[in-house]
Each structure stands twice: as C-alpha cells, then as structure tokens.
C-alpha cells in the first residue's frame, strides 16, 4: 500500500475535474508521501512489539509502543496480526 498526501489527491482531482478528465489518472501519478510511509512503519513496528514481545522487550518499550499506537491507530486502523484495539492490548 502506498500512502499519498490527502491535499495532493484533492488538488489532482480538482485539476482533472476542471479539464473534464478522469481524476484517477492524476491521482495515480502522485508520489507516495515518505513521512506517511515512515509513520506506518513505526505503527506496525509498535504493534509487533506489543503483540509479540521478545525476552529483551522492556516495560518502557511496551509503554512507548502503546503511545505510538494511541496516536497512529486512528489514522491507520487495526493491524490484522496485532492483538491491539484502541491503544490497549486485548490481554489487559
């Protein structure tokens, strides 16, 4: 999945609409937003830390992961492999 900037997609759709063209053609050429991709990676990594902690995982690591999840879950939704809902583990 590639993430693009919302405003870039809106601008592309408006541009296409003004020319009487199909907006999807313009949206498809928008480059992925690297910041969004990095945030998604951090979110998935946080879900992994909470769902599959290793013996080296500290309480601080888990606490930090929950903080990331709490902020980013409304943006990216639930991760299929994770046991995390609404910023808390199902185990709690």
N, C-alpha and C positions, 0 to 999 in steps of 0.2 A: 504494500500500500504506500502510495506517495501522498504526502501532505502538502497542500498548497495554501498560500495566504488567502483568506476569505475576501479581502478587499480586492486582490488581484483577480479573483474569479468574478466578482461583481463587475469590475471595470471591463473585463474581457466580454462578459455577457452584454453589457450596455453597448460596447463598441460594435459587437456583432449585430445586435438588435438595430442599431442606428443604420447599419449598412444592409439590413434585411437578410442577414446570413444566419447560419446555424451557430449558436453560441458554443456548442461542444467543441467545434473545431478550434476556436480560440482558447478555450479552457485547457484543452489537451496539450497545447504548446507552452503553458506556464511551467516554469522550472519549479521543482519541489523546494519548499522552504526548509533550509538546513536547520534553523532553530527549532522548528516543529518536529523534524525528524529526530534531533538530539533529545528533545523533551520526551518524545515517545519511547526512545531507547531507555532513558532514565526511568520512565514509568514502568516499563516491562521489567527492567532490572530490579526495581524496588519490589514489584510483585513476586519476582523469583526469590528474593531474599526472605520475604515474609512467608511464602508458601513452602519453600524448600531450604530452610536454614541449614548451614553446614556446622560441624563442630566448632569452627573458627568464628562463626557469626556471634557478635556480641549483642547485648541488650541495646546498646547505642545504635548499632547498625540497624536493628529492627525498628527502633524508635524513629530513626532518620528515614527509613523506608516508608513507614506509615505517614510521616509528614509529607513526603513526595506524593504518595498515593492520594492523600486527602486533597491536595491541590490539583493534581492532574486527572484524577478519575472522572470528574465532571466533563472534562474535555475529551478523553479517550475511551471512556466506558470501561466495562469489565474485560479482563483478560481471560480467555477461555480456560487456561490451565490453572489460574490462580484461585485460591480459596478466600479471596478478599472481596468484601462487599461494603461499599460506603466508607472506606478508610479503616475498617476493622476486620480482623480475621474472623472466619466462621467459628473458629475454635474458642473465641472469647465470649 
